[in-house]
Amino acid sequence: MENLIALLVAAPLLGAAVLLCGGRRLDRAGHWIGTLLAAASFVVGVVLFSAMLGYEAEARTMRQHLFSWIPVEGFQADIAFQLDQLSMTFVLLITGVGTLIHIYSIGYMEHDERRRRFFGYLNLFLAAMLLLVIADNYLLLYVGWEGVGLASYLLIGFWQHKPSAATAAKKAFLVNRVGDMGLSVAIMLMFTTFGTFAFGPVLSATGETSEGKLTAIGLMLLLAACGKSAQVPLQSWLGDAMEGPTPVSALIHAATMVTAGVYLIVRSGAIFDAAPDAQLAVVVVGAVTLLFGAIVGCAKDDIKKALAGSTMSQIGYMILAAGLGPIGYVFAIMHLVTHGFFKAGLFLGAGSVMHGMNDEVDMRKYGGLRKYMPVTFVTFGLGYLAIIGFPGLSGFFSKDKIIEAAFAKGGTEGWILGSVALLGAGITAFYMTRVMLMTFFGEKRWQPDAEGREPHPHESPKSMTIPMIVLAFGSVFAGGFFAIGDRFTHWLEPVTRYDHGHAPVSAATVTGATMVVLLAGAALAWAMYGRRPIPVVAPRGSLLTRAARRDLLQDDFNHVVLVRGGEHLTRSLVYVDHSLVDGVVNGTAASFGGLSGRLRKLQNGYARTYAVSMFGGTAVLIAATLLMRAV
């Protein structure tokens, strides 16, 4: 069975090669080729999963070594794969949700003349993401990590004829490069510290390594995770990335790419467990981003950007859980999987609404769409209930567990983190209820677009609604399925380990408190957006609202501190170069030029001048000799 692991990557990689290099002759069948090869990868994943279940929990790791990539003295890099319970979870999520999004894209991109290229990029992304999660060493993981960055750049900027899309793609690429520097430095530190970058030797040797080195490696890994998973302070690219086609938002910014940072931290858990300062930094980043994204999501009128703020916040929950160590690793991945279902479904639902509303994204110009788009309304509504943690749905089982784990951290830190996670649950209920009310309820607020076309909302074709229905089932049942008998905990525990912690309050108390803040957030949203008419033009709002509309001034901060700071630094360096460096170089050259010019005057070609010089020199030598003897 191990020999099948490479097929996980090979199938979508072949699809990318065929679709991107095959030319226009494949335009009519390109979307089917891409979808079938994505589905083939999913089938291989299911076969490997079935085989894995046949082994004992401690012996389920499969490995496949293809060839030695860089075999030189003192440096060995292999193209080798490792499939265990953690990577298998990601394989099934990536290929399963990825295939559904491919199917959805057949209808969504039906009229795009570059549809074949779009499916080629989707296949390329799947191949890179799969390589990232099944690599058995950090260097090969880095190859997949960069491949994901390239594919996301191509997909975000797919409609590059729009300046906003081209700018968003460039922004995402550049911000992610900052994080990627962290991963590259971490890999170099691993090699100088452990002599290898294979997962097994590195993670097993953490107990024999100084805490300072592990802290440095952990902080660099966290920087990488912040870039890919849009966490503070590298979160500024995610909202702009909504300029890409909606299936891209569902695949990259809900189910897969933005979860790569969570995978990296959980996979490197042994490093963070041995470096408490780095682990604390992970917790702080997750807690801050959890609230940051939720607040931003409350003020956005663009439906996709509201969901982008939500994604940032939910990934913050996962990073927070991953920073709790063995108390939270399992629940970070559990929420990652359930989030993959309901957030992908929400993004596809948003795309369905846009499809029926002439690509309008402003929720203030929606209203009453539940009557015209019943399937979209029901599937989106189930995703909404799942994400806010409605009892019995997926988010209830995964997010509540993270809140419990935060309290179980113990001491003052546990109370602070638990309270932050609890507050985030209330804000989530507020902004998601706001999205539901503005989109599907109330009176219609439709307006003609810039070309004078009146929207005629209608249900999307089956190629779009069927994936939405499947994801809605996952949104409803996945969490409960995982929670029965602690099934998901037992599945991941051999890889991630699990510790119950010491919760100061019972699980029932946490659940009760979560329900109270959930209802409070939903009720506040109803009072503000359900009982009152929603103006088509957004009111000016409070200072916090205006700041949240501008993403809490993150771009303004980056512009002042980084862009202008970089400009001032560059001008300073140019000034130093011109005045000091060039001054020293040019001054030295001028000095020697002047000296040579003066010396050159002594060589005038007149014999009498040379004779006088010789006579004078002889006189000086005789005088010096006589003076020396006299002394």
Secondary structure, DSSP 8 states (H G I E B T S, - for coil): -GGGHHHHHHHHHHHHHHHHHS-GGGTTTHHHHHHHHHHHHHHHHHHHHHHHHTS-GGG--EEEEEEEEEEETTEEEEEEEEE-HHHHHHHHHHHHHHHHHHHHHHHHTTT-TTHHHHHHHHHHHHHHHHHHHHBSBHHHHHHHHHHHHHHHHHHHTTTTTSHHHHHHHHHHHHHHHHHHHHHHHHHHHHHHHHS--BHHHHHHTGGGS-HHHHHHHHHHHHHHHHHHTT-TTS-THHHHGGGS-HHHHHIIIIISGGGHHHHHHHHTHHHHHT-HHHHHHHHHHHHHHHHHHHHHHHH--BHHHHHHHHHHHHHHHHHHHHHTGGGTHHHHHHHHHHHHHHHHHHHHHHHHHHHHTTT--BGGG---GGGT-HHHHHHHHHHHHHHHT-TTSHHHHHHHHHHHHHHHT-HHHHHHHHHHHHHHHHHHHHHHHHHHHHHHSSS------TT----------HHHHHHHHHHHHHHHHHHHHHHGGGHHHHHHHHHH-------SS-HHHHHHHHHHHHHHHHHHHIIIIISS---SS-----HHHHHHHTGGGHHHHHIIIIIIHHHHHHHHHHHHIIIIIHHHHHHHHHHHHHHHHHHHTT----HHHHHHHHHHHHHHHHHHHHHHHH-
